[in-house]
Amino acid sequence: MPPDTSFRQGPNWPLPKFRYEVDFGTELTGVVFQEVSGMELESQVIEYRVGGGSNSSTVKMPGIVKFGNITMKRGVFVNDNTFWDWHNEIKLNTIKRRTVLIKLLDENGEVTMQWQLNNSWPIKITSTDLKSDGNEVAVDTIEMAYEQLILISNQ
């Protein structure tokens, strides 16, 4: 008999982070990543001092929102140059920006929440390191810039 997991359902149980998928749209399908990091935004702080007062402290106000770069790691497959080809479009100044969806899944494979990265494009690709005495899988890393991060909760 399977264990009772009904106690885990509800808003007070944190979501696991190991089941997710990355959606690049119709042209880049079936890409599986072993790690995704860098989904962050930061509000810059504007400091100013109110004039005419004897108070020498500053007032802080929110400024421009800045987004970090996202980094994703995946295994290397024979004849799969998808991201290299996408990055090579930069040379021709024809880079196609994409909307990337990173979907966090529950135990049933349903989307619980997702991060939408708007206008993303590759800025760096790091190929795998090679070691004659290693036994690890070859891993490529792609770093992408994006202009907007939207969190969408599906529950």
C-alpha positions in Angstrom: 0.0 0.0 0.0 1.5 3.4 -0.9 2.2 5.8 1.9 -0.4 8.4 2.8 0.7 11.8 1.4 -2.6 13.7 1.9 -1.0 15.7 4.8 1.4 17.3 2.3 -1.3 19.1 0.3 -2.2 22.6 1.1 -0.5 26.0 1.3 1.7 25.2 4.3 3.9 22.6 2.5 7.0 23.9 0.6 7.3 22.8 -3.1 10.2 20.5 -4.1 12.5 22.1 -6.6 13.8 19.0 -8.5 10.9 18.5 -10.9 10.7 21.2 -13.6 10.7 21.9 -17.3 12.0 24.7 -19.5 9.9 25.8 -22.5 11.6 27.7 -25.2 8.6 27.6 -27.6 8.0 25.5 -30.7 11.5 25.7 -32.2 13.4 24.5 -29.2 11.5 21.6 -27.8 12.6 18.6 -25.7 15.5 20.4 -24.1 16.2 18.9 -20.6 18.3 20.8 -18.1 19.9 19.5 -15.0 20.2 22.9 -13.3 18.6 26.3 -13.7 19.7 29.3 -11.6 19.7 33.1 -11.7 16.0 33.9 -11.7 16.4 37.1 -9.9 15.4 40.8 -9.8 16.7 43.6 -7.8 15.4 47.1 -7.2 18.1 49.7 -7.2 18.0 52.2 -4.4 18.0 55.9 -4.9 19.2 57.9 -2.0 18.7 61.6 -1.5 18.7 64.1 1.3 15.8 66.3 1.9 17.0 69.9 1.7 16.6 72.6 4.4 16.5 70.2 7.3 19.0 69.6 10.0 18.7 65.9 9.6 21.8 64.6 7.8 20.3 61.2 7.0 19.1 60.2 3.5 15.7 59.1 2.3 15.7 55.9 0.2 13.4 55.4 -2.8 13.0 52.5 -5.2 14.8 53.0 -8.5 15.1 50.9 -11.7 14.6 47.2 -11.5 17.5 45.2 -12.7 17.3 41.5 -13.8 20.2 39.0 -13.4 21.3 36.5 -16.0 19.9 33.0 -16.0 22.3 30.1 -16.2 21.2 26.6 -17.3 23.2 23.4 -17.5 22.4 20.4 -19.7 23.9 17.2 -21.0 25.8 17.3 -24.4 24.1 15.2 -27.1 25.5 14.2 -30.5 24.6 16.6 -33.4 22.6 18.9 -31.1 23.9 22.4 -31.8 20.7 24.2 -31.0 22.0 26.7 -28.6 25.3 27.2 -30.5 23.3 28.0 -33.6 21.0 30.4 -31.6 24.1 32.2 -30.2 25.7 32.4 -33.7 22.8 34.6 -34.8 24.4 37.4 -32.8 27.2 37.6 -35.3 24.6 38.4 -38.0 22.7 40.8 -35.8 19.6 38.7 -36.3 19.2 37.3 -32.8 15.7 36.1 -32.1 14.7 36.9 -28.6 12.5 34.4 -27.0 10.0 34.1 -24.2 11.2 31.3 -21.9 8.9 29.6 -19.4 10.4 27.7 -16.5 7.7 25.5 -15.0 7.8 24.0 -11.5 5.9 20.8 -11.5 4.1 18.9 -8.7 4.2 15.1 -8.2 1.5 14.6 -10.8 3.4 16.6 -13.5 1.1 19.6 -13.2 2.5 23.1 -13.3 2.3 24.7 -9.8 4.1 27.9 -10.7 6.2 29.3 -13.5 8.7 32.0 -14.2 8.3 33.8 -17.5 11.5 35.4 -18.9 10.6 37.9 -21.6 13.0 38.9 -24.5 15.7 36.4 -23.5 18.8 35.6 -25.6 22.0 33.8 -25.1 25.0 35.8 -24.0 27.5 33.0 -23.1 27.9 29.3 -23.8 30.4 27.3 -21.9 31.2 23.9 -23.3 32.1 20.9 -21.1 35.5 20.4 -19.5 37.3 17.2 -20.6 39.2 14.9 -18.2 40.9 11.7 -19.2 40.3 10.3 -15.7 36.7 11.5 -15.2 33.5 9.5 -15.5 31.0 12.4 -15.5 28.5 13.3 -18.2 29.5 16.1 -20.6 27.6 19.2 -19.7 27.2 22.5 -21.5 26.2 25.7 -19.8 24.2 28.5 -21.4 23.8 31.9 -19.9 21.0 34.2 -21.0 20.0 37.8 -20.5 16.4 38.7 -20.2 14.5 42.0 -19.9 11.6 41.0 -17.6 10.8 38.3 -15.1 7.1 37.5 -14.3 6.1 35.0 -11.7 2.9 33.1 -12.5 1.3 31.0 -9.7 -1.1 28.3 -11.0 -2.7 27.3 -7.7 
